[in-house]
Amino acid sequence: QSGRALFAKNVDHVVPIASITKLMTAMVVIDARLPLDEQIVISESDKDLLKGTRSRLRIGTELTRRELLQLALMASENRAAEALTRVFPGGTSAFVAAMNQKAVELGMWRTRFVDGTGLSSDNVSTAQDLTKMVAGAYHYPLIREFTTDSGMTIRLANGRTMNYSNSNRLVNNREWQIGLSKTGYISEAGRCLVMQAQVAGRKL
C-alpha cells in the first residue's frame, strides 16, 4: 500500500505483456461510462487473425457489454475484448489512443498499447509500470469483482448455456486472499501474471 518494493528484478525491462493488457481495456471501457447493458454482437472482424487463437464465442453471438467485460477479464476471452474495442465511440483507433492516454495518466512512461486484447507483441510495458496499472485498476470495483470471479455462465439466444472459468486457478484456493488478478500468454511474452493479494497480513 505504501508503494515500497519488497522484491524487484529487471523492473524497467520493456517486454510484451500479453493479456495483462485487458486490465487497461477494462479501465477505458468503464471510464467511458458506456451502458453496460447494451447488447453487442460478435462479428467477423473480432476474429484473431494475428495469432489464430480460437474462441467459443461464435460470430453472431449477442451479449451485453457487461458480459463481454467479464469474459475478457476473467476468462481472458479475446473476441470479447476485441468487440469492446470495436464498438467504442470512434472505433478501435480511438480506443487504443484512450489506452495510451490512460497509461500516461497513471505514470506508465515505458508502456505502449496497440490493441485491446494483448495478442500483439507490440503491447509492451515494464514490471514497474504494471504495478501502477494494477494499483489503478484496483480502484474499479467491477474490475476487482470480475478478475476474481471463479467462473460464470452465459445464456445464448437459442437457450444454450456456456460455462467459463477464471484463467488464474489461484482464485479458487481459499488460502489466497486475492483482490485483483490477470493472466496472459503469447509466445513472445511467455506466461504472465499480475495480482493484488493479501500476504502475511499486508496487501501486496
BAMAR-585444 format. One line per field, with one value per residue (C-alpha): residue number from 0; residue in three letters; y, x, z. Coordinates in Angstrom, 2 decimals, always signed. Each point is the difference from the previous one (the first is absolute). Layout:
nr = [NUM; ...]
rest = [ALA; ...]
py = [Y; ...]
px = [X; ...]
pz = [Z; ...]
END
This chain:
nr = [0; 1; 2; 3; 4; 5; 6; 7; 8; 9; 10; 11; 12; 13; 14; 15; 16; 17; 18; 19; 20; 21; 22; 23; 24; 25; 26; 27; 28; 29; 30; 31; 32; 33; 34; 35; 36; 37; 38; 39; 40; 41; 42; 43; 44; 45; 46; 47; 48; 49; 50; 51; 52; 53; 54; 55; 56; 57; 58; 59; 60; 61; 62; 63; 64; 65; 66; 67; 68; 69; 70; 71; 72; 73; 74; 75; 76; 77; 78; 79; 80; 81; 82; 83; 84; 85; 86; 87; 88; 89; 90; 91; 92; 93; 94; 95; 96; 97; 98; 99; 100; 101; 102; 103; 104; 105; 106; 107; 108; 109; 110; 111; 112; 113; 114; 115; 116; 117; 118; 119; 120; 121; 122; 123; 124; 125; 126; 127; 128; 129; 130; 131; 132; 133; 134; 135; 136; 137; 138; 139; 140; 141; 142; 143; 144; 145; 146; 147; 148; 149; 150; 151; 152; 153; 154; 155; 156; 157; 158; 159; 160; 161; 162; 163; 164; 165; 166; 167; 168; 169; 170; 171; 172; 173; 174; 175; 176; 177; 178; 179; 180; 181; 182; 183; 184; 185; 186; 187; 188; 189; 190; 191; 192; 193; 194; 195; 196; 197; 198; 199; 200; 201; 202; 203]
rest = [GLN; SER; GLY; ARG; ALA; LEU; PHE; ALA; LYS; ASN; VAL; ASP; HIS; VAL; VAL; PRO; ILE; ALA; SER; ILE; THR; LYS; LEU; MET; THR; ALA; MET; VAL; VAL; ILE; ASP; ALA; ARG; LEU; PRO; LEU; ASP; GLU; GLN; ILE; VAL; ILE; SER; GLU; SER; ASP; LYS; ASP; LEU; LEU; LYS; GLY; THR; ARG; SER; ARG; LEU; ARG; ILE; GLY; THR; GLU; LEU; THR; ARG; ARG; GLU; LEU; LEU; GLN; LEU; ALA; LEU; MET; ALA; SER; GLU; ASN; ARG; ALA; ALA; GLU; ALA; LEU; THR; ARG; VAL; PHE; PRO; GLY; GLY; THR; SER; ALA; PHE; VAL; ALA; ALA; MET; ASN; GLN; LYS; ALA; VAL; GLU; LEU; GLY; MET; TRP; ARG; THR; ARG; PHE; VAL; ASP; GLY; THR; GLY; LEU; SER; SER; ASP; ASN; VAL; SER; THR; ALA; GLN; ASP; LEU; THR; LYS; MET; VAL; ALA; GLY; ALA; TYR; HIS; TYR; PRO; LEU; ILE; ARG; GLU; PHE; THR; THR; ASP; SER; GLY; MET; THR; ILE; ARG; LEU; ALA; ASN; GLY; ARG; THR; MET; ASN; TYR; SER; ASN; SER; ASN; ARG; LEU; VAL; ASN; ASN; ARG; GLU; TRP; GLN; ILE; GLY; LEU; SER; LYS; THR; GLY; TYR; ILE; SER; GLU; ALA; GLY; ARG; CYS; LEU; VAL; MET; GLN; ALA; GLN; VAL; ALA; GLY; ARG; LYS; LEU]
py = [+0.00; +2.32; -0.70; -1.38; -2.88; -3.15; -1.90; +1.24; -1.40; +1.54; +2.42; +2.42; -2.64; +0.70; -3.22; -1.16; -0.36; -2.16; -0.02; +2.03; +2.68; -0.73; +1.82; +3.21; -0.97; -0.31; +3.36; +1.77; -1.65; +0.92; +3.54; +0.61; -0.62; -1.99; -1.90; -3.40; -1.50; +0.91; -3.03; -0.57; -2.55; -1.93; +0.61; -1.39; +2.89; -1.26; -3.13; -0.31; +0.17; +0.71; -3.13; -2.11; -0.66; -1.63; +1.22; -1.61; +3.24; -0.68; +2.72; +1.42; -0.64; +2.88; +0.93; +3.09; +2.24; -1.13; -3.68; +0.70; +1.94; -2.84; -2.59; +2.13; +0.46; -3.36; -2.45; +2.22; -0.40; +1.75; +0.43; +1.62; +2.51; +0.64; +0.65; +2.48; +1.97; -0.16; +1.53; +2.78; +3.52; +0.78; -3.65; -1.98; +2.83; +2.27; -2.80; -0.63; +3.74; +0.02; -2.95; +1.83; +3.20; -1.93; -1.47; +3.53; +1.02; -2.94; +0.88; -3.08; +1.69; -3.12; -1.55; -0.09; -1.54; -0.81; -2.17; -0.85; -3.75; -0.34; -2.35; +2.40; -0.22; +3.77; +0.45; +0.53; +1.14; -0.49; -1.71; +3.42; +1.44; -3.00; +0.57; +3.44; -1.52; -2.53; +2.76; +2.08; -2.90; -0.87; +3.21; -1.50; -2.29; -1.70; -0.92; -1.39; -2.04; -1.34; -0.90; -2.01; -1.78; -3.75; -0.47; +1.17; -1.41; +1.83; -0.77; +0.22; +1.10; -3.62; -0.94; -1.79; +0.86; +0.15; -0.19; +1.88; -0.24; +2.47; -0.28; +0.29; -3.13; +1.66; +1.82; -3.36; -0.56; +1.13; +0.52; +2.92; +3.34; +1.49; +3.48; +0.21; -2.38; -0.26; -2.64; +0.14; -2.07; +0.44; -1.69; +3.27; +0.82; -3.42; -0.60; +3.25; +0.76; +3.08; -0.16; +2.06; -2.29; -0.01; -1.86; -0.31; +2.58; +2.71; +0.90; -0.52]
px = [+0.00; +2.95; +1.41; +3.22; +1.56; +0.64; +1.65; +1.03; +1.74; +0.33; -2.80; +0.75; +0.45; -2.52; -1.76; -3.26; -2.80; -2.56; -3.50; +1.00; -0.92; -3.67; +0.24; +0.56; -2.76; -2.41; +0.98; -0.57; -3.42; -1.12; +1.42; -2.05; -3.20; -1.50; -3.20; +0.94; -3.35; +0.43; -0.13; +3.09; +0.22; +3.22; +1.01; +2.48; +2.33; +0.38; +1.84; +3.66; +1.89; +3.32; +0.52; -2.87; -1.33; -3.40; -3.07; -3.20; -1.82; -1.38; -0.61; -3.46; +0.04; -1.71; +1.04; -0.13; +3.01; +0.12; +0.17; +2.73; +1.98; -0.31; +1.08; +2.97; +1.22; -0.82; +0.49; +2.29; -2.41; +1.58; -3.09; -1.75; +2.82; +0.16; -3.75; +0.26; +2.67; -1.79; -3.27; +1.73; -0.95; +2.47; +0.88; +3.12; +2.45; -1.77; -0.04; +3.74; +0.66; -2.04; +2.03; +3.27; -1.40; -1.07; +3.50; +1.43; -2.48; +1.15; +3.67; +0.74; +2.74; +1.47; -3.28; -1.58; -3.25; -1.00; -3.07; -2.47; +0.58; +3.73; +0.42; +2.50; +3.54; +0.18; -2.03; +2.94; +0.64; +2.32; -0.53; +0.19; -2.67; -2.25; -0.04; -1.42; -2.62; -1.05; -0.23; -2.10; -2.28; -0.53; -2.04; -2.69; -2.36; -1.19; +3.56; +0.70; -3.20; +0.43; +3.69; -0.60; -3.22; +0.61; -2.34; -3.09; -2.78; -1.33; -3.34; -0.21; -2.99; -0.77; -0.27; +3.33; +2.42; +3.79; +2.13; +3.28; +2.68; +2.56; +3.34; +1.75; -0.68; +1.27; -3.34; -1.53; +2.57; -1.45; +3.50; +0.44; -1.75; +0.11; -1.34; +0.85; +1.53; +0.88; +1.85; +1.41; +1.82; +1.45; +3.19; +1.97; -1.00; -0.10; -2.36; -0.94; -1.74; -0.81; -1.87; -0.98; -0.27; +0.24; +3.11; +1.20; -2.52; +0.83; -1.25; +2.58]
pz = [+0.00; +0.59; -3.45; +1.47; -1.93; +2.04; -2.85; -3.41; -3.06; -3.48; +0.91; -2.85; -2.71; -2.80; -1.06; -1.63; +2.57; -1.83; +1.52; +3.04; -2.56; +0.74; +3.35; -1.96; -2.44; +2.91; +1.52; -3.33; -0.46; +3.51; -0.19; -3.16; +2.01; -2.85; +0.92; +1.39; -1.01; -3.68; -2.28; -2.18; -2.82; -0.65; -3.64; -2.52; +0.76; +3.57; -1.18; +0.96; -3.30; +1.75; +2.11; -1.25; +3.49; +0.24; +1.82; +1.24; -0.85; -3.46; -2.57; +0.63; +3.75; +1.78; +3.54; +2.17; +0.45; +3.63; -1.01; -2.56; +2.59; +2.50; -2.59; -1.07; +3.57; +1.57; -2.86; -2.11; -2.93; -2.99; -2.17; +2.95; +0.39; -3.75; -0.16; +2.89; -1.84; -3.38; +1.26; +1.95; -1.17; -2.78; -0.50; +0.81; -0.72; +2.47; +2.56; -0.31; +0.30; +3.21; +1.32; -0.57; +1.50; +3.11; +0.25; +0.04; +2.71; +2.13; -0.49; -2.11; -1.99; -1.63; -1.09; -3.47; -1.22; -3.58; +0.65; +2.74; +0.12; +0.63; -2.96; -1.55; +1.34; -0.58; +3.20; +2.33; +3.55; +2.98; +3.35; +1.63; -2.29; +0.50; +3.76; -0.80; -2.29; +2.64; +2.61; -2.40; -0.94; +3.66; +0.39; -2.29; +1.98; -3.19; -1.02; +3.47; -0.20; -3.52; +0.30; +3.17; -1.05; -0.11; -2.94; -1.88; -2.14; -3.03; -1.59; -3.79; -2.05; -0.93; +3.67; +0.19; +2.80; +0.08; +3.11; +0.36; +2.69; +1.28; -1.79; +3.40; +2.02; +3.18; +0.33; +0.98; +2.75; +3.33; +1.39; -2.39; +0.66; -3.49; -0.66; -3.71; -2.51; -3.68; -1.98; -3.50; -2.59; -3.44; -1.16; -0.01; +3.58; +1.62; +2.90; +1.71; +3.27; +2.04; +3.29; +2.98; +2.99; +3.77; +1.10; +3.58; +1.11; -2.53; -3.44; -2.75]
END
